[in-house]
Each structure stands twice: as C-alpha cells, then as structure tokens.
Amino acid sequence: MSETAGIPVRQQGMRDHNLGVVLRGIADGEGVSRAEVAAATGLTKATVSSLVDELARHELIVEAGPAGNSVGRPGQALRLNPDGPVGVGVEINVDYLACCVLDLSGRPRHQAVSLADNRDRPVAEVLAEAAGLVESALDGAKAAGLSASGVVAAVPGLVRTAEGLLASAPNLGWTQVAVVDDLSRPGWPRVSVENEANLAALGELWFGEPTRTDFIHVSGEIGIGAGVIVGGELFRGRNGFAGSSVT
C-alpha cells in the first residue's frame, strides 16, 4: 500500500477527513474545548487532541484562554486563527471584476472592484486585469504578514471545476476558457474556478443560518443561476451543472 509521510493512504484519507470535522467543529463552536469538540464529533478525546495539535501547527487555530462552558478544570478555548492562512477570491462578471482577501474568521482583509463591460473585451485582456487584482491582493496579504493558501475564481455559466474550465458563459460570450491555466501566475498559490452561484450558496451555508443544510440559493444579476445545497454539501448533479442556467 502506498504511504504518505509514513502513513498508509487510506489512514491518511481518514485523518484528513477528521481534521476537517474537527476544524468545522471549532469554527461552529465559538471557543469550544477539546472535550466539547470530542463530544460534538463523536471522536475520542485522544484523537481530537492529536488533530488539534496538528491544526495548531499549521496555524489554522489558536488557544484563547479557558473555555467558558467546561465542567471542572477548564480546558483551553479553541478558535480559528484570524492571523493564519487567508484565501483570495476573484469574481469575473459581465460588468465588473472584484477581488477580496478573507481570513479564517471571515473578515475581509482586502477588497477591490473594477467596473467594466467585459462582454466585448478579449478574454485574455479580462483575465490579465483579473490577475492584476489578484497580484495586488497577494502583495497586500504578504505585506500584512499573511500567507495565502489559495485563489478561487468565481465565474458565471457552466464550469468544469475539476478541469479548471469555463465551458460556457453566454452573458460574457465565452466558451471553453481554461480559466485556471490562463489566470495562474508563477509564485501564486493554487488557483481553482467555480460557478459564482455555487460559491454564493457555500457562503450562505458557512456563514448563514447554522441549522439550514438543505436549500437553493438563487443568484440573479444579468443572468440567473442557483447553487443547490443538500445535506450540508454542494450538489453538482450528474453532469456537474446542477442549478446552472445558460439562458
């Protein structure tokens, strides 16, 4: 069996899953202790402690004093690290480009908008301007001592996320655009692309009503699209275009 850093691949996959579960538990818990995370996730205290230590090593979480709800000897409150890794988002839309940097608490660290009619512009020109916005955002994050873990491009239309491809965006007049390849620059973190309505739905899932796990988020500007959330997960459908509209 193949191994990663001495850990069998299947075991590493389970550990990665559990890291995500614990990180989500900390994000949702507002200063929870290790014991509270274990109770909420069903993982053992020893497993949670090991995973928490790993998340802390990667600067994803911090200990922020005694947990307020602990019984007996208080454990340390765990919170997402606002000075840890940040994410960069860039939106390419019909009449504007926008870029932002968000920290793990969801707080914007950088925002920029460029108004333009992108329907009649060459694809390469639009992507070059978008890349300039991302470059400025990355420079600003670096100057603030923040490390960017990734760049996500939000685009309208039919997106083949795994291929980094915008298959069709009629409102832009774009077809078969390799957004990831054409937007990426040397020295950048990993770039990915996703439908803008899907990303809006994920934003509502993560930052909206915490008990809402099944819903449709409708996005309507010049075109109309929808992001579908089922069981707390983005639903893509058989062809990956669930919720998308090309009219």
PyMOL commands that set and color helices and strands:
alter all, ss='L'
color gray80, all
select helices_A, chain A and resi 9-29+34-41+45-57+118-120+123-143+161-163+179-183+196-207
alter helices_A, ss='H'
color red, helices_A
select strands_A, chain A and resi 3-4+7-8+61-66+76-80+86-92+96-102+108-115+148-155+158-160+165-169+174-177+191-195+215-220+224-230+233-234
alter strands_A, ss='S'
color yellow, strands_A
deselect
rebuild
show_as cartoon
